[in-house]
């Protein structure tokens, strides 16, 4: 799967273990690295089965969430918004192969 990040801060949380440990705490950071490895290894979101993945509406935007620890989650969306389920305005979440991470942290 192709993974992009909305901000450099999010990329740093994903790529720098010591930084993620300091910002999120070690227990969340460990699970974050596992979920990011799952995303990286996946062909599409259909392959993601851990972290209670689900579709949510946050601030009026349809997003996909993956639970980390406690009240923390990864929030992402389609990085190719024109790719939709046939004859639908809804995302074809399970077949997406390009995502952008919008946030990593406490649920909103």
MOWOBEL-V406907 format. One line per field, one symbol per residue. burial: + if it has 9 or more other C-alpha atoms within 8 Angstrom, else -. Layout:
burial->???
This chain:
burial->+-++++---+++++--+-+++--+++-++-+++-++-+++-+-+++-+----+--------++++++++-++++++++-----++-----+++--++++++++++---
